[in-house]
Amino acid sequence: MSSSLDAARPETAPAVTPQFRPAIHFTARDTWLNDPNGLVYHDGLYHLFFQNNPYGNVWGNMSWGHATSTDLLQWTEHPVAIAGDEKEDIFSGSVVVDHGNTSGFGTVESPALVAVYTSAFKAGTPHSGTQAQSLAYSTDGGMTWRKYDQNPVVTRNSEHFRDPKVFRYQGGEGSFWVMVAVEAQQQKVVFYRSEDLKTWDFLSHFGPANADSGEWECPDLFPLAVDGDPQNIRWVLIVNINPGAVAGGSGGQYFVGQFDGVHFLPDAGSVVAPAGISSIGDADEAAAALQRCLWLDWGRDCYASVSFSNTPDGRRIIMGWMNNWDYANQLPTAPWRSSMTLAREVALSSVNGTARLVQRPILGDLKQELAKTGSFTLGTTAFRLPDARPDTAQVIEAEIVPGTAGRVDLRLLVSADGSQATVLSYTTSNGRIALDRTRSGDTTFHEKFASAESAPVALEDGILKLLIVVDQSSVEVFAQDGKVVLTDLVFPGAGSKENWLTAEGGTATVLKLSVSSHV
């Protein structure tokens, strides 16, 4: 999480904006949030800890907020879990269930939850000006926490050593804890090993590589079976970057490779710039390399994505912060500011012979079907979908053959006079999908907000598959069964609720189309 934005505060708070409060995305009740932290499942509850300013709706006073859910859609916010104090701010980290009681904080029968977080030490303390890794533990299921009295447990005497993700590794070297953290300004992921969560030994580092023009933050590392084959396991290393992401500002990249308990070795197809894109002298070549990196999300508003630990049935579920550091403190919402993305289940799938992440949003069953059609031809006459509704999220699923159309547009949250719209389009000439929010509503609160993002999308048997989630002030697009994802915030006017499907320059065939509302 970033530590340089404490001064980036709006001069005046906007009016209360309930129309922008999402229905199925988590927001704090009346404060600021950023990175998801300590994602863990325990005793029937998903726990979401998060970077939180308990005293306002801009970045500062970093502590861990806390919310729980049984379905990853409806959340209950709890009091601050781990509070910053006069000695330290509480930056990002992770939580594990210490099943073997390796730390001694609980028992084998009743294991403790152990948080591994970054202490950002304040002036006048023994570790003043540095960031180091510390512990807190809970013996009541995550509801109250106690800081370890011998913190910090790992220090490098560094100002930018942060964001530990800890997991239990089992392999040829045995079973032990692994910490994945970053030296943010060196663009390095650093790996450590521990038997008891208290004493850590350095293993190796990875990076810089690929996108490296900003700070590396919030890493994660986990194994997945390619195409569900347990004999073909690859490891996914997530590395978030700010700035320098493909859509500008902050975003998340990933690598696919092998981890042997010591080193992460990326597959050749994961690395487009072994020494980092910043080492490429030619600007056009560097821009092209940035497009070839592996991105979790091609939109502007998905950052700091990490995964839940201890999930049922071995599912790998990630969640990100739905915002961008370019304008994060200026979002026109109150009394809260910032939200999380939907939880997304991830898998590895073979794409042209290489393993790539696919993401599918977790939507649950609480929905009302609003419309469903069979096949029809889309020509010069626009097709109107059900309007967006207040206090609910709308999910649009479509399979479209672009055919002779030069472009297929899904115009979302359109005003009655047509002057406002968020436009999702597929252009056949370049094979790209784009999300354009330049006329989406309120875009003037920051000079960098109005934008249009795009990503390459390969049709499958000539078909474009889309799953789109529109939730008051956000649009999440999952194309080709989640092979390509774009997430953008939008702030439409009060009357902007219409949705239209159009084709330009020819005809397209809509094979399937359904619209449902989720609460």
PAKOL-633838 format. One line per 2 residues: number of its first residue (from 1); their letters; for each residue x negated, z negated, y negated of C-alpha. Coordinates in pm, whole numbers. Example, Ala and Ser with C-alpha at 12.3 -4.5 7.8 and 13.67 -1.06 7.14 Angstrom:
BEGIN
1 = AS = -1230/-780/450; -1367/-714/106
//
This chain:
BEGIN
1 = MS = 0/0/0; -120/79/-350
3 = SS = -257/-191/-574; -312/10/-893
5 = LD = 47/47/-1013; 127/-300/-1144
7 = AA = 124/-166/-1499; 343/136/-1421
9 = RP = 669/-30/-1521; 969/113/-1705
11 = ET = 1023/-26/-2054; 1394/-84/-1998
13 = AP = 1596/-123/-1680; 1869/133/-1614
15 = AV = 2232/32/-1586; 2357/-83/-1248
17 = TP = 2393/223/-1024; 2607/150/-718
19 = QF = 2675/523/-670; 2315/568/-556
21 = RP = 2316/283/-303; 2284/445/44
23 = AI = 2525/368/327; 2287/376/626
25 = HF = 1941/342/470; 1796/-1/400
27 = TA = 1759/-116/40; 1677/-465/-81
29 = RD = 1972/-638/-242; 1836/-658/-596
31 = TW = 1457/-622/-586; 1174/-378/-531
33 = LN = 1046/-266/-192; 780/-31/-64
35 = DP = 590/1/267; 768/-103/586
37 = NG = 565/-381/751; 571/-571/1076
39 = LV = 824/-349/1250; 908/-524/1577
41 = YH = 1191/-563/1827; 1249/-913/1965
43 = DG = 1539/-1086/2137; 1794/-817/2060
45 = LY = 1699/-766/1695; 1497/-504/1513
47 = HL = 1292/-678/1244; 1198/-489/930
49 = FF = 948/-666/709; 855/-483/393
51 = QN = 645/-495/78; 864/-677/-171
53 = NP = 857/-807/-525; 1092/-1107/-502
55 = YG = 1107/-1133/-883; 1191/-781/-997
57 = NV = 1253/-416/-916; 909/-277/-993
59 = WG = 585/-316/-799; 415/-657/-826
61 = NM = 405/-1010/-679; 358/-864/-332
63 = SW = 521/-1057/-50; 688/-967/279
65 = GH = 1062/-925/254; 1265/-938/575
67 = AT = 1575/-774/724; 1718/-747/1075
69 = ST = 1947/-507/1255; 2092/-449/1599
71 = DL = 2130/-72/1552; 1868/34/1291
73 = LQ = 2148/142/1055; 2317/-171/922
75 = WT = 2074/-435/801; 2099/-803/709
77 = EH = 1851/-914/445; 1691/-1257/486
79 = PV = 1481/-1475/254; 1122/-1374/186
81 = AI = 924/-1415/507; 563/-1442/388
83 = AG = 521/-1514/18; 234/-1432/-208
85 = DE = 87/-1728/-393; -184/-1826/-637
87 = KE = -453/-1730/-385; -335/-1398/-243
89 = DI = -89/-1114/-258; 53/-1023/81
91 = FS = -14/-654/143; 86/-439/440
93 = GS = 40/-516/808; 210/-546/1145
95 = VV = 373/-793/1385; 320/-833/1759
97 = VD = 494/-1041/2022; 214/-1246/2178
99 = HG = 355/-1238/2532; 44/-1386/2692
101 = NT = 7/-1655/2425; -346/-1528/2364
103 = SG = -344/-1683/2016; -218/-2023/2127
105 = FG = 46/-2016/1854; 335/-2028/2103
107 = TV = 373/-2054/2479; 390/-1803/2761
109 = ES = 756/-1894/2807; 831/-1874/2435
111 = PA = 577/-1639/2278; 509/-1649/1908
113 = LV = 549/-1354/1677; 215/-1299/1506
115 = AV = 185/-1113/1176; -147/-951/1091
117 = YT = -143/-874/718; -381/-785/437
119 = SA = -474/-1066/202; -543/-925/-145
121 = FK = -741/-1220/-277; -705/-1317/-640
123 = AG = -966/-1420/-895; -1109/-1765/-846
125 = TP = -1071/-1771/-468; -1364/-1764/-222
127 = HS = -1292/-1398/-137; -1202/-1298/-492
129 = GT = -1144/-926/-544; -1160/-835/-176
131 = QA = -903/-737/83; -923/-888/431
133 = QS = -697/-938/731; -510/-1262/788
135 = LA = -256/-1412/1028; 81/-1581/1005
137 = YS = 297/-1682/1298; 658/-1760/1379
139 = TD = 794/-1967/1666; 1162/-1925/1577
141 = GG = 1208/-1555/1636; 1067/-1433/1305
143 = MT = 1285/-1632/1067; 1020/-1869/931
145 = WR = 644/-1819/912; 331/-2029/880
147 = KY = -2/-1892/760; -302/-1952/989
149 = DQ = -525/-2222/839; -847/-2032/910
151 = NP = -760/-1707/733; -896/-1447/687
153 = VV = -981/-1344/1043; -1150/-1011/957
155 = TR = -1338/-932/638; -1576/-653/539
157 = NS = -1634/-782/184; -1451/-470/75
159 = EH = -1205/-417/-210; -1002/-162/-10
161 = FR = -991/-276/355; -623/-301/442
163 = DP = -303/-217/633; -376/-344/987
165 = KV = -165/-209/1272; -221/-413/1589
167 = FR = -117/-326/1945; -200/-430/2300
169 = YQ = -428/-179/2473; -455/-147/2851
171 = GG = -710/86/3003; -1034/109/3193
173 = EG = -1190/-157/2973; -912/-402/3053
175 = SF = -638/-542/2832; -701/-651/2473
177 = WV = -570/-627/2118; -668/-332/1902
179 = MV = -650/-330/1523; -625/-2/1335
181 = AV = -691/-44/962; -838/159/675
183 = EA = -1122/165/432; -885/333/189
185 = QQ = -1129/483/-61; -1374/597/206
187 = QK = -1093/787/387; -1179/609/710
189 = VV = -972/452/984; -1153/153/1133
191 = FY = -1091/12/1481; -1142/-349/1596
193 = RS = -1093/-539/1922; -982/-896/1993
195 = ED = -890/-1115/2288; -695/-1375/2090
197 = LK = -594/-1214/1755; -828/-1456/1577
199 = TW = -1176/-1319/1648; -1237/-947/1601
201 = DF = -1523/-712/1691; -1578/-373/1530
203 = LS = -1536/-72/1761; -1564/253/1567
205 = HF = -1427/455/1278; -1259/792/1229
207 = GP = -1265/1011/919; -1270/1157/671
209 = AN = -1092/1465/807; -813/1698/695
211 = AD = -625/1570/385; -868/1335/210
213 = SG = -829/1375/-166; -654/1038/-203
215 = EW = -666/693/-52; -595/663/320
217 = EC = -336/395/391; -97/251/653
219 = PD = -242/390/979; -79/373/1321
221 = LF = -197/467/1669; 17/503/1981
223 = PL = 35/700/2308; 306/951/2398
225 = AV = 366/1169/2702; 362/1539/2616
227 = DG = 698/1690/2711; 773/1365/2890
229 = DP = 496/1419/3148; 335/1081/3231
231 = QN = 28/1266/3359; -31/1419/3016
233 = IR = -77/1138/2766; -200/1197/2413
235 = WV = -252/950/2132; -103/1000/1787
237 = LI = -295/867/1486; -85/847/1169
239 = VN = -276/836/841; -86/815/514
241 = IN = -250/949/198; -195/889/-173
243 = PG = -229/1118/-360; -307/1449/-191
245 = AV = -8/1510/39; 124/1858/103
247 = AG = 421/1820/-133; 222/1632/-397
249 = GS = 163/1263/-446; 194/1040/-140
251 = GG = 277/1149/216; 188/1112/582
253 = QY = -37/1323/805; -115/1277/1172
255 = FV = -370/1370/1435; -323/1416/1812
257 = GQ = -605/1327/2048; -744/1072/2292
259 = FD = -821/702/2258; -1038/529/2518
261 = GV = -1014/178/2378; -1313/236/2151
263 = HF = -1304/580/1988; -1029/813/1871
265 = LP = -1121/1176/1949; -885/1432/1794
267 = DA = -785/1748/1976; -941/2058/1825
269 = GS = -600/2185/1718; -542/1872/1508
271 = VV = -841/1921/1282; -847/2197/1021
273 = AP = -1118/2040/805; -1360/1823/1009
275 = AG = -1533/1694/696; -1212/1674/493
277 = IS = -1040/1928/273; -1223/1791/-31
279 = SI = -1540/1940/117; -1395/2294/91
281 = GD = -1523/2447/-230; -1277/2733/-267
283 = AD = -941/2617/-411; -735/2880/-227
285 = EA = -900/2794/105; -841/2424/44
287 = AA = -473/2486/-35; -435/2692/282
289 = AL = -603/2418/487; -364/2160/344
291 = QR = -74/2370/475; -228/2372/822
293 = CL = -263/1994/848; -11/1813/1065
295 = WL = 248/1649/840; 505/1390/938
297 = DW = 726/1511/655; 699/1809/420
299 = GR = 920/1654/153; 826/1437/-142
301 = DC = 976/1109/-27; 843/983/304
303 = YA = 540/756/295; 377/470/486
305 = SV = 556/557/812; 465/324/1098
307 = SF = 622/240/1433; 807/-54/1583
309 = SN = 632/-262/1846; 788/-411/2160
311 = TP = 1076/-159/2156; 1317/-138/2452
313 = DG = 1251/126/2719; 916/218/2566
315 = RR = 1079/419/2287; 856/505/1992
317 = II = 1050/460/1669; 903/506/1322
319 = MG = 1030/431/974; 888/517/633
321 = WM = 929/431/266; 1159/685/102
323 = NN = 978/724/-227; 664/870/-382
325 = WD = 398/686/-580; 410/965/-840
327 = YA = 732/820/-984; 815/519/-767
329 = NQ = 855/262/-1044; 1079/487/-1251
331 = LP = 1362/567/-1007; 1695/544/-1196
333 = TA = 1849/274/-975; 1940/-87/-1036
335 = PW = 1937/-369/-951; 1732/-251/-654
337 = RS = 1461/12/-644; 1346/206/-335
339 = SM = 1480/249/16; 1357/321/366
341 = TL = 1398/645/559; 1621/647/861
343 = AR = 1455/519/1176; 1330/818/1373
345 = EV = 1253/839/1741; 939/1044/1795
347 = AL = 806/1238/2092; 530/1488/2162
349 = SS = 633/1841/2247; 428/2150/2335
351 = VN = 444/2398/2048; 252/2718/2113
353 = GT = 40/2535/2368; -50/2235/2150
355 = AR = 108/1889/2129; 311/1825/1814
357 = LV = 536/1542/1701; 912/1590/1694
359 = QR = 1137/1343/1514; 1505/1272/1567
361 = PI = 1699/1038/1338; 1873/744/1497
363 = LG = 2235/777/1386; 2436/570/1631
365 = DL = 2801/626/1722; 2985/494/1415
367 = KQ = 3100/830/1284; 3407/1029/1192
369 = EL = 3412/1400/1261; 3516/1589/950
371 = AK = 3480/1951/1058; 3366/2159/1353
373 = TG = 3364/2537/1385; 3284/2800/1640
375 = SF = 3086/3115/1570; 3155/3310/1250
377 = TL = 2985/3565/1026; 2852/3452/690
379 = GT = 2848/3725/429; 2906/3755/56
381 = TA = 3188/3498/62; 3064/3140/50
383 = FR = 3186/2895/316; 3289/2553/192
385 = LP = 3207/2244/396; 3377/1905/355
387 = DA = 3282/1726/35; 3041/1435/33
389 = RP = 3218/1099/26; 3131/777/-156
391 = DT = 2995/488/48; 2928/702/357
393 = AQ = 2647/922/480; 2724/1280/577
395 = VI = 2558/1451/873; 2561/1830/891
397 = EA = 2450/2006/1210; 2419/2383/1227
399 = EI = 2277/2665/1435; 2236/2985/1235
401 = VP = 2104/3332/1313; 1979/3461/975
403 = GT = 2027/3821/1094; 2004/4071/807
405 = AG = 2035/3808/536; 1734/3774/312
407 = RV = 1817/3412/254; 2059/3151/386
409 = DL = 2146/2867/147; 2311/2533/207
411 = RL = 2406/2410/-139; 2451/2033/-125
413 = LV = 2608/1790/-373; 2729/2071/-597
415 = SA = 2906/1992/-924; 3247/2149/-994
417 = DG = 3097/2390/-1246; 2804/2477/-1018
419 = SQ = 2541/2361/-1264; 2411/2087/-1032
421 = AT = 2309/2133/-669; 2041/2043/-419
423 = VL = 1961/2366/-236; 1831/2388/120
425 = SY = 1733/2746/196; 1571/2956/466
427 = TT = 1398/3277/354; 1349/3537/623
429 = SN = 1062/3723/453; 824/3427/464
431 = GR = 979/3220/744; 995/2906/531
433 = IA = 1258/2644/471; 1278/2498/120
435 = LD = 1446/2198/-39; 1498/2248/-412
437 = RT = 1607/1953/-627; 1519/2097/-966
439 = RS = 1890/2101/-1063; 2003/1815/-837
441 = GD = 2124/1583/-1115; 1913/1327/-1299
443 = TT = 1560/1465/-1282; 1436/1370/-1629
445 = FH = 1330/1009/-1562; 982/1131/-1465
447 = EK = 803/1458/-1532; 696/1494/-1168
449 = FA = 1038/1443/-1008; 1199/1788/-1043
451 = SA = 1049/1983/-754; 1099/2226/-468
453 = ES = 931/2165/-132; 888/2410/153
455 = AP = 756/2425/508; 696/2698/767
457 = VA = 970/2714/1031; 955/2937/1338
459 = LE = 1294/3059/1458; 1365/2998/1826
461 = DG = 1537/3295/1990; 1623/3402/1637
463 = IL = 1804/3074/1567; 1756/2822/1286
465 = KL = 1864/2473/1395; 1936/2215/1129
467 = LI = 2036/1849/1121; 2081/1723/766
469 = VV = 2158/1367/658; 2293/1326/303
471 = DQ = 2330/964/196; 2428/919/-171
473 = SS = 2079/963/-318; 1876/1122/-39
475 = VE = 1855/1432/178; 1670/1428/511
477 = VF = 1632/1761/689; 1536/1792/1057
479 = AQ = 1474/2156/1151; 1424/2300/1499
481 = DG = 1513/1977/1678; 1284/1776/1452
483 = KV = 969/1987/1468; 982/2017/1088
485 = VL = 1113/1742/860; 1168/1730/483
487 = TD = 1287/1422/291; 1377/1418/-79
489 = LV = 1550/1174/-309; 1822/1313/-539
491 = FP = 2036/1152/-807; 2349/1368/-845
493 = GA = 2611/1335/-1116; 2938/1157/-1044
495 = GS = 3129/1478/-972; 2862/1647/-762
497 = KE = 3010/1632/-412; 3081/1986/-293
499 = NW = 2885/2153/-11; 2865/2531/33
501 = LT = 2699/2766/283; 2602/3113/164
503 = AE = 2402/3420/271; 2226/3662/40
505 = GG = 2110/4019/95; 2295/4071/424
507 = TA = 2490/3877/684; 2407/3577/901
509 = TV = 2586/3437/1205; 2677/3071/1219
511 = LK = 2682/2983/1589; 2770/2616/1547
513 = LS = 2860/2396/1253; 2977/2036/1245
515 = VS = 3011/1776/972; 3059/1404/1028
517 = SH = 3055/1092/814; 2860/779/909
519 = V = 2910/428/779
//
